[in-house]
Amino acid sequence: MPERPKQDQEEKTSLHPRNLHRLRYDFPKLIENCPELAEFVLLNDFQNQSIDFKDPHAVKTLNTALLKQFYHISFWDIPEGYLCPPIPGRADYIHYVADLLASVSVGGIPRGKSIRVLDIGVGANCIYPIIGHKEYGWSFVGSDVDHLAIRSARNIVEANSLSKAIEIRKQPSSNHLFDGIIKPGEKFHLTICNPPFHASSVKAEEGTLRKWRNLGIKKSTETTMNFGGQGNELWCEGGEEGFLNRMIHESKIYAKSCRWFSSLISKKSTLPGGYYALKKAGAVEVKTIEMAQGQKVSRILAWTFDDSQTIPA
């Protein structure tokens, strides 16, 4: 079972109550599990152990250590330049959608391999399926259009003996999300997605520089894309709003294939257009779930076309 945080230490109360990462990073314990992290650990201005979050290699090694300590992942690696997401935020998404499933289930949060989740844009990192399976025992299908991301995610799954729980599928068309992935007659309880936020590569770079300015860090060749990300991971035509609209439109076609559809929403300004599109599509229930990690505020937009199905816990 994943390691639960102790209650006698300072907690990050903005994170979900079940999030394993509510406490400060325990660097001695992380280094014990992942010795290569030691070279990246330093004392910050408050004389606390930390890493240089501007350094993508340090961020990647921290993720490796977190996955080893909390989720017992023995091997995790991604190609250089691919998205290396912050794990606490990814865990929050999983826990909040677990609550969403609990709202339509009998007996609390549904657990076990019979609960099937589709991760649209699983990426090279395969983080959502790892956390979702380790925490709740769910089965996952992860899809992506990028062949190298597919290969990387499959390597992670196979190296950690997760092939019975996590299946990685190649999306044959960049114009579709569910079509080409969901098979005839196939059913899912939930879909999740972390969509591209930006409308172009220029906007993606501007967003990164804005983040560094907010943190009081001047631009340099080392202060860009610390979490990495390929083009299709960071931007798409129409940005986040355009991507969401395409997802909503296609979800209507697959309304009977899934109980709940969901997507992470980074920009609050995306929501009004999403609500309008969902009303037009005929969604019978829409939920907006607020999340906060540090200075960043995001939310999950979830919708369903089915108000009759009950999930056994």
Backbone bond lengths (Angstrom), bond angles and torsions (degrees), N, CA, C in turn:
res aa  C-N    CA-C-N  psi(-1)  N-CA   C-N-CA  omega(-1)  CA-C   N-CA-C  phi
1 M - - - 1.470 - - 1.531 109.66 -
2 P 1.352 118.33 147.23 1.458 120.99 177.43 1.526 111.35 -59.62
3 E 1.306 115.91 150.01 1.455 122.26 -177.53 1.522 110.86 -76.74
4 R 1.327 117.02 127.25 1.460 121.79 -178.60 1.524 110.79 -90.04
5 P 1.354 117.72 144.33 1.453 119.73 -179.72 1.518 112.16 -69.11
6 K 1.328 117.04 144.77 1.456 121.62 174.04 1.528 108.67 -71.44
7 Q 1.339 115.82 153.47 1.457 119.92 -174.67 1.523 113.12 -96.65
8 D 1.353 117.29 0.20 1.459 119.48 -176.56 1.519 112.08 -98.85
9 Q 1.323 118.11 13.01 1.443 121.89 178.48 1.524 109.63 -118.40
10 E 1.329 114.80 160.84 1.460 119.92 178.18 1.525 109.91 -60.42
11 E 1.349 115.51 132.41 1.460 120.23 -177.91 1.520 111.68 -111.69
12 K 1.332 115.56 150.77 1.463 122.55 172.33 1.521 106.69 -86.44
13 T 1.323 115.62 89.72 1.459 120.38 -170.03 1.523 113.19 -69.76
14 S 1.346 117.98 -10.93 1.460 119.49 177.85 1.523 111.67 -73.45
15 L 1.329 117.05 -19.10 1.457 120.93 179.41 1.530 110.48 -82.00
16 H 1.321 115.92 158.77 1.459 121.74 179.93 1.534 110.32 -56.30
17 P 1.336 118.09 142.55 1.469 120.24 -177.76 1.528 114.86 -55.84
18 R 1.332 117.89 -29.18 1.476 119.81 179.80 1.523 112.68 -91.02
19 N 1.321 118.06 -0.70 1.463 121.00 -178.29 1.527 109.76 -66.70
20 L 1.312 116.86 126.43 1.465 121.96 -178.43 1.521 113.08 -68.26
21 H 1.338 117.14 -10.91 1.467 120.97 -171.12 1.526 112.49 -108.32
22 R 1.328 116.97 26.66 1.461 120.85 -179.16 1.529 112.31 -73.44
23 L 1.314 117.81 -20.81 1.461 121.05 179.61 1.525 110.86 -92.51
24 R 1.317 116.17 161.67 1.468 120.48 174.04 1.531 109.51 -57.35
25 Y 1.309 116.04 149.06 1.455 119.35 177.33 1.534 109.85 -60.25
26 D 1.306 115.74 127.98 1.463 122.16 176.93 1.530 106.91 -90.95
27 F 1.333 115.93 88.77 1.458 119.67 -172.40 1.525 113.56 -64.73
28 P 1.349 120.30 -38.78 1.468 118.20 176.02 1.529 112.10 -58.36
29 K 1.342 116.77 -40.57 1.470 120.03 178.96 1.528 110.89 -69.85
30 L 1.336 116.38 -39.83 1.460 119.90 178.74 1.527 110.89 -63.50
31 I 1.327 116.80 -40.89 1.464 121.31 179.18 1.525 110.46 -67.03
32 E 1.324 116.16 -34.94 1.466 120.12 176.49 1.522 110.67 -59.77
33 N 1.331 115.81 -38.99 1.466 120.46 179.59 1.519 112.62 -82.27
34 C 1.338 115.95 -27.36 1.463 120.89 -176.44 1.528 108.54 -141.26
35 P 1.330 118.49 83.07 1.468 122.43 -174.10 1.526 114.23 -55.24
36 E 1.351 118.10 -30.12 1.465 119.98 -177.99 1.522 112.64 -66.36
37 L 1.340 117.65 -13.77 1.467 119.98 177.35 1.523 111.52 -69.02
38 A 1.325 117.90 -24.96 1.468 122.41 -173.10 1.528 112.47 -54.70
39 E 1.330 117.59 -38.91 1.468 119.52 -176.16 1.524 112.84 -67.87
40 F 1.345 117.52 -15.82 1.460 120.36 -178.29 1.532 112.95 -100.24
41 V 1.322 117.49 -7.64 1.463 120.63 -176.07 1.525 109.89 -84.74
42 L 1.352 114.55 133.92 1.457 121.17 -179.86 1.523 109.13 -143.75
43 L 1.319 116.74 172.53 1.462 121.29 176.09 1.520 109.04 -92.64
44 N 1.337 116.34 130.04 1.466 119.72 178.54 1.529 110.36 -85.23
45 D 1.320 116.63 -172.66 1.472 121.10 -176.78 1.520 112.61 -62.75
46 F 1.316 117.26 -19.77 1.466 121.58 179.90 1.528 111.99 -98.34
47 Q 1.338 114.71 10.62 1.467 122.22 -179.94 1.523 112.60 62.39
48 N 1.326 115.18 29.95 1.461 121.49 173.26 1.527 109.42 -105.13
49 Q 1.321 116.43 147.55 1.452 119.56 177.06 1.528 110.51 -67.49
50 S 1.312 115.94 137.15 1.456 121.40 179.87 1.529 107.97 -158.05
51 I 1.326 115.95 -169.67 1.457 121.70 171.76 1.522 108.02 -129.13
52 D 1.300 116.71 169.05 1.458 121.43 174.50 1.535 107.45 -85.71
53 F 1.332 115.49 103.23 1.461 119.14 -175.22 1.530 112.48 -72.64
54 K 1.327 117.19 -3.21 1.462 120.13 172.39 1.520 111.36 -80.60
55 D 1.317 116.10 -15.96 1.463 121.79 -175.78 1.524 109.85 -92.61
56 P 1.336 118.77 111.01 1.472 120.18 -177.93 1.521 113.39 -62.06
57 H 1.331 117.76 -29.83 1.463 120.19 178.49 1.529 110.78 -69.60
58 A 1.325 116.20 -37.30 1.466 120.20 177.16 1.527 110.42 -66.70
59 V 1.326 116.58 -42.35 1.473 121.22 179.44 1.527 110.64 -62.69
60 K 1.315 116.43 -44.28 1.471 120.82 179.78 1.529 111.00 -63.24
61 T 1.332 116.82 -42.13 1.463 120.05 -179.38 1.519 110.74 -68.26
62 L 1.336 117.19 -36.80 1.468 120.38 175.11 1.529 110.50 -60.86
63 N 1.319 116.82 -43.94 1.466 120.01 177.91 1.529 111.42 -60.20
64 T 1.326 116.00 -42.75 1.460 120.59 178.31 1.523 110.57 -57.99
65 A 1.337 115.64 -44.27 1.464 120.74 -179.30 1.526 111.61 -66.33
66 L 1.332 117.08 -42.10 1.466 120.93 179.17 1.523 111.45 -62.68
67 L 1.320 116.51 -42.38 1.454 120.57 -179.87 1.529 111.50 -66.80
68 K 1.321 116.42 -34.38 1.466 119.78 177.10 1.521 110.73 -70.18
69 Q 1.334 117.24 -46.79 1.460 120.57 -174.70 1.522 112.50 -69.85
70 F 1.328 117.09 -46.48 1.458 120.15 -170.14 1.527 114.51 -95.86
71 Y 1.356 116.85 -26.38 1.463 118.86 -174.77 1.527 113.10 -123.21
72 H 1.338 116.34 5.26 1.462 122.44 174.43 1.525 112.39 56.74
73 I 1.328 115.00 41.23 1.466 122.20 176.51 1.531 107.66 -92.68
74 S 1.298 116.12 112.90 1.476 120.41 -173.75 1.524 112.33 -79.45
75 F 1.345 116.28 -28.98 1.467 119.78 179.35 1.510 109.15 -131.92
76 W 1.339 115.67 128.93 1.458 120.72 174.10 1.523 107.91 -151.98
77 D 1.326 115.60 124.51 1.455 120.71 179.52 1.520 107.84 -154.55
78 I 1.326 117.04 150.56 1.461 121.90 177.31 1.526 109.03 -134.46
79 P 1.329 117.32 152.84 1.466 119.54 177.72 1.529 110.81 -62.71
80 E 1.313 116.05 150.34 1.462 120.84 -179.54 1.533 110.47 -59.58
81 G 1.317 115.37 134.73 1.451 121.03 177.35 1.511 114.84 91.02
82 Y 1.335 117.84 -6.77 1.463 120.63 178.95 1.529 110.30 -88.03
83 L 1.328 115.48 158.54 1.454 121.54 -173.83 1.521 111.89 -59.64
84 C 1.330 114.95 127.29 1.463 122.86 178.60 1.529 106.64 -118.27
85 P 1.310 118.08 86.45 1.471 121.17 -166.98 1.524 113.52 -75.31
86 P 1.338 117.87 152.45 1.463 121.35 173.58 1.532 110.00 -68.55
87 I 1.298 116.97 120.64 1.457 121.78 -171.95 1.531 113.81 -66.30
88 P 1.341 120.51 -40.36 1.477 118.36 179.65 1.522 113.43 -55.71
89 G 1.325 117.78 -40.86 1.457 120.77 179.18 1.514 112.38 -67.65
90 R 1.332 117.01 -38.17 1.463 120.42 177.92 1.533 110.26 -66.19
91 A 1.320 116.15 -38.70 1.464 119.61 177.69 1.528 110.83 -63.76
92 D 1.328 117.41 -38.04 1.463 120.60 179.17 1.525 111.47 -58.51
93 Y 1.331 116.68 -44.22 1.472 121.05 178.87 1.534 109.69 -56.45
94 I 1.326 116.30 -47.59 1.456 120.78 -178.54 1.530 111.17 -60.69
95 H 1.317 117.05 -44.33 1.469 119.62 -177.71 1.529 111.70 -68.77
96 Y 1.310 117.07 -36.74 1.463 118.77 179.48 1.526 111.69 -70.41
97 V 1.318 117.76 -36.81 1.471 117.84 177.27 1.530 111.06 -74.52
98 A 1.334 117.28 -22.67 1.463 119.64 171.81 1.528 109.46 -64.45
99 D 1.323 116.47 -40.76 1.464 120.68 175.18 1.525 110.75 -63.83
100 L 1.336 116.32 -37.30 1.461 120.62 177.88 1.527 110.42 -61.40
101 L 1.328 117.36 -46.03 1.460 120.41 177.79 1.530 110.99 -64.70
102 A 1.323 116.14 -35.15 1.462 119.42 178.77 1.521 111.93 -62.70
103 S 1.339 116.18 -29.42 1.464 120.20 -178.18 1.528 112.77 -68.64
104 V 1.336 116.93 -16.58 1.467 120.04 179.17 1.531 110.75 -122.58
105 S 1.332 116.46 21.33 1.459 119.89 -178.63 1.518 110.45 -117.04
106 V 1.317 115.39 166.37 1.455 121.99 176.37 1.524 107.87 -101.24
107 G 1.323 116.88 116.54 1.461 119.89 174.95 1.509 115.80 93.98
108 G 1.334 118.38 22.81 1.457 120.01 175.58 1.512 113.46 98.49
109 I 1.322 115.73 -157.76 1.463 121.13 -176.61 1.522 110.06 -65.30
110 P 1.332 117.92 124.25 1.470 119.47 177.26 1.526 110.40 -73.32
111 R 1.305 115.71 134.02 1.455 121.21 -177.31 1.525 110.38 -127.27
112 G 1.311 114.98 162.78 1.450 120.28 174.09 1.513 114.14 102.56
113 K 1.320 114.98 169.76 1.465 121.91 -171.88 1.520 113.97 -67.74
114 S 1.338 117.29 -15.90 1.469 118.60 179.66 1.529 112.28 -72.74
115 I 1.329 116.86 -17.14 1.469 121.04 176.46 1.520 108.11 -84.37
116 R 1.331 115.80 118.01 1.461 121.34 -172.74 1.530 109.83 -110.28
117 V 1.335 115.43 129.63 1.458 122.64 -176.75 1.525 109.32 -125.62
118 L 1.322 115.74 136.59 1.461 121.74 176.69 1.518 109.00 -108.07
119 D 1.327 116.35 122.08 1.464 122.70 177.66 1.524 108.31 -101.71
120 I 1.334 115.90 106.89 1.465 121.42 178.82 1.525 108.96 -81.06
121 G 1.330 116.58 116.53 1.464 120.65 -177.22 1.521 111.16 81.78
122 V 1.323 115.96 54.04 1.461 121.09 -175.85 1.524 112.16 -61.50
123 G 1.328 117.06 -27.08 1.456 121.13 178.95 1.513 113.14 72.81
124 A 1.315 114.89 175.48 1.466 120.66 179.15 1.513 111.88 -70.58
125 N 1.346 117.02 -20.03 1.465 121.38 -171.72 1.520 114.66 -86.28
126 C 1.332 117.95 -27.42 1.472 122.66 176.41 1.540 112.72 58.97
127 I 1.321 117.37 30.33 1.459 121.03 -172.24 1.530 112.87 -68.10
128 Y 1.337 117.19 -48.17 1.467 118.72 -176.34 1.532 112.27 -59.31
129 P 1.332 119.55 -48.69 1.468 118.62 178.07 1.529 113.54 -60.35
130 I 1.323 116.73 -37.72 1.468 119.61 178.83 1.520 110.09 -60.36
131 I 1.324 116.69 -52.25 1.464 120.40 -176.52 1.520 110.70 -66.26
132 G 1.340 116.67 -45.68 1.457 120.19 -178.27 1.517 113.16 -61.29
133 H 1.326 116.45 -39.34 1.468 119.60 179.25 1.525 110.96 -73.53
134 K 1.327 117.20 -44.32 1.455 120.07 -177.43 1.526 111.84 -66.50
135 E 1.330 117.67 -35.15 1.461 121.27 -177.84 1.530 112.90 -82.43
136 Y 1.329 117.05 -39.62 1.462 119.47 -171.21 1.531 114.40 -125.44
137 G 1.317 116.85 -4.27 1.453 119.67 178.61 1.517 114.33 76.04
138 W 1.345 117.65 12.77 1.456 120.84 -178.17 1.528 111.65 -68.15
139 S 1.330 115.20 156.63 1.460 122.00 171.61 1.528 108.68 -95.40
140 F 1.320 116.30 143.22 1.458 121.10 -176.34 1.522 112.16 -127.26
141 V 1.322 113.80 146.90 1.458 122.34 160.84 1.521 105.96 -116.92
142 G 1.315 116.84 126.55 1.462 121.41 177.00 1.518 109.50 -112.93
143 S 1.336 116.77 132.57 1.466 120.10 -178.86 1.516 110.60 -120.06
144 D 1.328 115.65 154.48 1.462 120.98 176.59 1.525 109.00 -162.55
145 V 1.338 115.90 154.15 1.468 120.72 178.37 1.523 111.95 -91.03
146 D 1.323 116.77 -15.95 1.458 122.14 -173.35 1.531 110.11 -90.33
147 H 1.334 116.97 121.72 1.464 120.20 -174.62 1.520 112.13 -66.23
148 L 1.356 117.66 -34.80 1.453 120.00 -179.69 1.526 110.90 -72.68
149 A 1.340 116.67 -36.24 1.460 120.25 174.83 1.521 110.61 -62.77
150 I 1.340 116.37 -42.00 1.461 121.17 177.77 1.527 110.51 -59.56
151 R 1.312 116.50 -46.46 1.465 120.74 -178.56 1.530 111.14 -63.15
152 S 1.332 115.98 -41.82 1.457 120.69 179.83 1.522 111.22 -64.60
153 A 1.357 116.61 -47.19 1.465 120.16 -179.75 1.524 110.90 -61.36
154 R 1.325 116.75 -41.01 1.473 119.96 178.59 1.524 111.17 -64.63
155 N 1.326 117.35 -37.87 1.463 120.49 177.87 1.522 110.83 -61.46
156 I 1.334 116.49 -42.35 1.466 121.21 179.33 1.524 110.45 -63.45
157 V 1.327 115.70 -45.28 1.465 121.04 -179.25 1.525 110.38 -61.40
158 E 1.318 117.30 -48.83 1.462 121.42 -176.14 1.528 111.34 -68.23
159 A 1.333 117.23 -39.85 1.463 120.72 -177.47 1.526 112.16 -66.58
160 N 1.340 116.41 -24.12 1.461 120.27 -178.92 1.535 112.85 -107.00
161 S 1.356 115.77 16.17 1.468 122.52 177.17 1.528 111.91 53.92
162 L 1.331 115.92 45.96 1.462 121.60 -178.91 1.528 112.69 -110.32
163 S 1.311 116.85 12.96 1.466 120.53 -173.86 1.533 113.38 -62.51
164 K 1.329 117.51 -27.54 1.463 119.97 178.38 1.517 112.19 -76.86
165 A 1.324 117.05 -16.68 1.461 121.42 -176.51 1.525 113.09 -108.29
166 I 1.330 117.27 -26.77 1.468 121.18 -174.74 1.520 109.43 -130.04
167 E 1.326 116.10 123.18 1.466 122.17 176.54 1.522 108.87 -114.57
168 I 1.317 117.59 133.51 1.460 122.73 179.80 1.527 108.77 -107.76
169 R 1.340 116.07 125.48 1.463 121.42 -178.51 1.522 110.81 -121.09
170 K 1.314 115.20 139.84 1.470 121.90 178.05 1.532 109.76 -83.41
171 Q 1.337 115.85 124.97 1.459 120.87 173.90 1.530 108.06 -80.91
172 P 1.340 118.66 117.35 1.461 120.43 -174.37 1.521 114.64 -74.87
173 S 1.335 117.60 -16.14 1.462 119.99 -175.68 1.522 110.94 -133.34
174 S 1.330 115.87 129.68 1.465 120.08 177.40 1.523 112.11 -73.21
175 N 1.319 117.29 -6.77 1.464 121.53 179.72 1.525 112.68 -90.56
176 H 1.329 116.42 -5.31 1.462 119.55 -176.64 1.519 111.19 -127.76
177 L 1.326 115.25 157.46 1.462 121.99 178.88 1.523 111.37 -115.87
178 F 1.327 116.42 -53.30 1.464 121.13 -179.32 1.526 111.84 -96.35
179 D 1.314 116.58 -36.96 1.462 121.48 178.46 1.532 109.07 -63.51
180 G 1.324 116.15 131.22 1.455 120.33 -177.70 1.515 112.81 92.39
181 I 1.343 117.23 -11.11 1.464 122.10 179.49 1.528 110.67 -115.12
182 I 1.322 117.25 -53.16 1.462 120.56 178.96 1.530 108.74 -76.00
183 K 1.315 116.20 122.07 1.456 121.79 -177.10 1.532 110.49 -82.97
184 P 1.322 117.61 156.60 1.470 120.73 178.70 1.528 111.62 -54.64
185 G 1.330 115.82 127.08 1.452 120.84 179.05 1.514 114.78 81.86
186 E 1.321 117.72 -5.21 1.466 120.97 -177.85 1.527 110.11 -76.39
187 K 1.354 115.86 141.57 1.462 121.45 -177.99 1.527 110.89 -122.53
188 F 1.335 115.38 140.71 1.454 121.76 173.69 1.528 108.87 -126.65
189 H 1.321 115.65 149.56 1.456 120.17 174.27 1.524 111.24 -83.70
190 L 1.337 115.89 -24.54 1.459 119.68 -171.37 1.522 110.04 -159.77
191 T 1.324 116.67 144.17 1.463 121.06 165.19 1.524 108.09 -118.30
192 I 1.327 116.45 144.63 1.456 122.18 176.65 1.519 108.58 -127.30
193 C 1.320 116.59 158.56 1.462 119.76 -178.76 1.521 109.96 -162.50
194 N 1.315 115.51 139.18 1.461 122.29 170.60 1.526 106.09 -114.18
195 P 1.347 117.85 90.99 1.468 120.08 -169.50 1.519 113.66 -74.70
196 P 1.334 117.45 161.39 1.471 120.29 170.92 1.525 108.92 -61.14
197 F 1.315 116.72 133.87 1.461 120.18 -174.85 1.522 113.51 -88.77
198 H 1.337 117.35 -25.87 1.453 120.93 -168.00 1.522 112.08 -107.17
199 A 1.338 115.22 159.13 1.463 121.13 -177.51 1.525 112.64 -92.16
200 S 1.347 117.92 -11.05 1.462 121.42 -179.88 1.517 108.96 -162.31
201 S 1.336 116.08 167.11 1.461 120.49 177.58 1.525 111.19 -64.17
202 V 1.330 116.39 -33.54 1.478 120.97 178.11 1.523 109.81 -64.01
203 K 1.342 116.58 -44.73 1.461 120.54 179.38 1.529 111.12 -64.61
204 A 1.325 116.49 -35.91 1.459 120.36 178.02 1.528 110.64 -63.04
205 E 1.332 116.24 -44.20 1.462 120.77 178.71 1.522 110.83 -65.31
206 E 1.326 117.10 -40.65 1.466 120.44 177.82 1.526 110.94 -61.99
207 G 1.338 116.31 -39.35 1.452 120.45 178.86 1.516 112.18 -64.10
208 T 1.330 116.39 -39.90 1.456 120.83 177.97 1.528 111.32 -64.20
209 L 1.334 116.51 -45.35 1.462 120.32 -179.85 1.531 111.34 -65.42
210 R 1.334 116.25 -35.21 1.468 120.47 177.60 1.526 110.02 -64.02
211 K 1.334 116.03 -39.72 1.462 120.36 177.70 1.525 110.90 -60.86
212 W 1.338 116.17 -45.43 1.466 118.93 -179.99 1.522 111.36 -64.83
213 R 1.340 117.76 -39.41 1.475 119.83 177.90 1.529 110.74 -61.43
214 N 1.324 116.99 -40.74 1.463 120.86 179.44 1.518 111.78 -63.44
215 L 1.332 115.60 -28.31 1.459 121.00 178.02 1.525 112.55 -90.76
216 G 1.341 116.48 2.06 1.455 121.02 178.44 1.502 114.27 75.12
217 I 1.344 116.99 27.23 1.464 121.73 -178.08 1.518 109.33 -110.13
218 K 1.323 116.71 128.92 1.454 121.19 179.00 1.527 110.51 -76.98
219 K 1.331 114.75 151.81 1.464 120.23 -179.91 1.524 110.97 -65.87
220 S 1.310 114.77 139.82 1.463 121.72 170.69 1.512 106.84 -155.21
221 T 1.310 116.52 176.25 1.469 119.17 179.60 1.515 111.10 -67.27
222 E 1.359 116.98 -14.72 1.455 120.22 -177.74 1.524 112.67 -98.72
223 T 1.341 118.28 -4.36 1.449 120.03 -174.51 1.512 111.69 -109.60
224 T 1.306 116.59 39.02 1.454 119.88 176.17 1.519 110.15 -128.67
225 M 1.304 115.41 137.10 1.459 122.42 172.65 1.529 112.85 51.79
226 N 1.339 117.36 53.33 1.460 119.16 179.53 1.525 111.80 -64.60
227 F 1.344 116.35 -25.87 1.455 120.44 176.78 1.530 111.37 -96.75
228 G 1.319 116.66 6.87 1.452 120.96 175.22 1.522 112.33 69.05
229 G 1.333 114.24 -162.14 1.451 119.61 176.82 1.514 112.44 131.02
230 Q 1.333 116.26 125.38 1.454 122.03 173.83 1.524 109.14 -84.02
231 G 1.340 116.06 171.20 1.452 120.72 -176.17 1.510 113.98 -53.38
232 N 1.344 117.26 -49.71 1.458 120.05 -177.34 1.527 112.63 -70.36
233 E 1.342 117.85 -15.35 1.455 121.18 176.78 1.524 111.65 -83.84
234 L 1.334 117.31 -24.43 1.456 121.25 -172.52 1.522 114.39 -109.79
235 W 1.332 117.75 -30.65 1.457 118.39 -176.73 1.526 111.29 -147.97
236 C 1.317 115.00 157.30 1.458 122.00 176.60 1.529 107.85 -156.56
237 E 1.319 116.21 167.66 1.461 120.35 179.42 1.526 110.18 -60.68
238 G 1.325 116.41 126.16 1.456 120.80 -178.50 1.510 113.99 86.36
239 G 1.331 117.43 -4.64 1.451 120.74 179.23 1.514 112.85 62.88
240 E 1.312 115.47 -157.52 1.463 121.26 -177.21 1.529 112.18 -59.90
241 E 1.327 117.09 -41.63 1.462 120.74 -178.03 1.524 111.05 -65.82
242 G 1.330 116.46 -42.95 1.459 119.92 178.74 1.518 111.52 -64.22
243 F 1.326 116.39 -41.61 1.462 121.11 179.04 1.525 110.17 -62.69
244 L 1.334 116.95 -45.33 1.459 120.95 -179.46 1.520 111.40 -62.14
245 N 1.312 116.97 -42.27 1.460 120.10 179.28 1.530 111.48 -61.69
246 R 1.339 116.61 -40.20 1.461 119.71 177.40 1.531 110.62 -65.88
247 M 1.315 116.33 -38.89 1.461 120.11 179.10 1.533 111.16 -64.54
248 I 1.331 116.48 -44.08 1.463 120.49 179.74 1.527 110.30 -62.69
249 H 1.316 116.71 -46.03 1.466 120.96 -179.89 1.525 110.99 -58.35
250 E 1.337 116.44 -44.52 1.462 119.62 -177.28 1.523 111.64 -76.09
251 S 1.340 116.75 -28.52 1.466 119.11 179.30 1.524 111.35 -64.10
252 K 1.329 116.89 -31.80 1.467 120.17 178.17 1.526 110.61 -61.79
253 I 1.329 116.18 -37.58 1.460 120.94 179.16 1.528 110.52 -65.14
254 Y 1.334 116.17 -32.51 1.466 121.73 -178.82 1.524 111.39 -106.46
255 A 1.333 116.61 29.32 1.460 122.22 -176.15 1.520 112.83 -56.31
256 K 1.325 117.35 -35.31 1.459 121.04 -177.25 1.526 112.80 -86.74
257 S 1.333 116.33 -1.48 1.467 120.16 -177.50 1.521 112.75 -94.49
258 C 1.333 117.06 -11.49 1.459 119.33 -174.13 1.527 111.05 -148.85
259 R 1.335 116.11 139.72 1.470 121.25 178.30 1.519 111.48 -73.08
260 W 1.333 117.23 -50.74 1.470 121.88 179.32 1.524 110.04 -128.61
261 F 1.301 116.42 132.51 1.457 123.44 168.13 1.533 107.22 -101.52
262 S 1.329 116.63 146.98 1.464 118.19 177.98 1.519 110.92 -152.01
263 S 1.322 114.81 158.60 1.465 121.17 176.00 1.519 109.56 -150.38
264 L 1.315 115.75 142.31 1.454 120.79 171.11 1.527 108.29 -71.02
265 I 1.319 117.19 136.70 1.462 122.23 178.71 1.525 108.42 -121.99
266 S 1.318 116.93 117.77 1.458 121.43 -178.02 1.524 112.25 -85.61
267 K 1.324 115.82 -36.55 1.468 120.29 -173.86 1.529 110.28 -105.74
268 K 1.322 116.12 123.13 1.465 120.42 179.46 1.520 111.35 -59.56
269 S 1.339 116.75 -30.08 1.462 120.94 -178.85 1.528 112.33 -67.14
270 T 1.347 116.97 -14.41 1.457 120.86 178.46 1.535 111.56 -74.91
271 L 1.321 117.17 -25.59 1.463 121.35 -171.28 1.526 115.02 -62.02
272 P 1.350 120.54 -48.25 1.474 118.95 -176.98 1.532 113.27 -55.75
273 G 1.333 116.64 -43.39 1.457 120.07 177.82 1.519 111.84 -64.81
274 G 1.343 115.94 -36.11 1.453 120.50 177.36 1.519 111.69 -65.52
275 Y 1.332 116.56 -42.84 1.469 120.15 178.49 1.531 110.71 -61.72
276 Y 1.327 115.86 -41.62 1.469 119.91 -179.83 1.530 110.61 -63.88
277 A 1.345 115.42 -44.52 1.461 119.82 -179.53 1.526 111.25 -64.04
278 L 1.320 117.01 -37.59 1.462 120.96 179.97 1.526 111.35 -69.15
279 K 1.320 116.14 -39.12 1.467 119.63 176.69 1.525 110.26 -63.16
280 K 1.327 115.72 -42.98 1.460 121.28 179.15 1.527 111.24 -64.81
281 A 1.347 116.35 -35.25 1.461 121.03 -178.44 1.525 112.45 -77.12
282 G 1.333 117.05 -16.01 1.461 120.25 178.31 1.513 115.31 90.43
283 A 1.330 117.74 24.55 1.465 120.37 176.11 1.527 109.62 -60.74
284 V 1.331 117.04 135.76 1.461 119.72 -176.96 1.520 112.50 -89.16
285 E 1.321 116.65 -17.89 1.464 120.63 176.65 1.520 109.35 -151.75
286 V 1.325 115.51 137.35 1.464 122.08 -179.83 1.523 108.04 -131.71
287 K 1.330 116.85 133.96 1.461 121.15 178.32 1.521 109.78 -128.85
288 T 1.326 115.53 139.70 1.465 121.89 174.25 1.517 107.58 -115.80
289 I 1.311 116.60 120.28 1.464 122.65 -176.45 1.522 108.90 -111.25
290 E 1.319 117.03 116.87 1.461 121.90 -178.60 1.525 110.38 -79.79
291 M 1.331 115.87 139.51 1.462 122.13 175.07 1.524 108.56 -134.54
292 A 1.333 116.09 152.05 1.462 120.15 176.70 1.520 109.34 -144.54
293 Q 1.334 116.13 130.12 1.465 121.73 174.39 1.525 107.80 -128.95
294 G 1.337 115.41 103.32 1.461 119.07 -178.34 1.519 110.68 65.27
295 Q 1.333 116.52 -126.66 1.461 121.13 -179.15 1.524 112.08 -82.01
296 K 1.310 117.82 -13.44 1.457 121.20 -174.62 1.525 110.82 -91.63
297 V 1.311 115.85 130.63 1.462 122.20 175.16 1.524 108.12 -115.21
298 S 1.310 116.63 128.54 1.459 121.64 176.44 1.513 107.65 -139.14
299 R 1.322 115.73 -178.59 1.458 119.11 -179.82 1.523 109.50 -152.89
300 I 1.317 114.62 162.11 1.460 121.79 174.67 1.519 107.21 -107.31
301 L 1.314 116.29 129.55 1.460 121.37 172.13 1.527 107.02 -103.02
302 A 1.331 116.28 123.12 1.461 121.16 -178.26 1.521 109.57 -126.53
303 W 1.327 116.00 144.69 1.459 119.79 -179.71 1.528 110.32 -149.14
304 T 1.334 114.16 158.77 1.455 119.98 179.09 1.521 110.00 -145.31
305 F 1.315 114.62 152.67 1.461 121.74 174.87 1.531 110.42 -108.15
306 D 1.331 116.39 6.14 1.464 121.93 -173.10 1.527 109.16 -129.06
307 D 1.322 117.79 116.73 1.460 121.11 179.03 1.520 112.11 -110.65
308 S 1.321 116.28 17.48 1.473 118.75 -175.12 1.521 114.09 -114.17
309 Q 1.325 117.00 -26.31 1.467 120.04 -173.23 1.519 112.00 -75.07
310 T 1.301 117.64 136.11 1.452 123.17 174.33 1.528 108.22 -116.64
311 I 1.325 116.04 134.66 1.460 120.86 -177.38 1.529 109.07 -97.02
312 P 1.319 119.32 125.19 1.474 120.04 174.27 1.511 110.90 -70.74
313 A 1.320 117.75 136.32 1.478 122.05 -178.77 1.517 110.16 -76.51
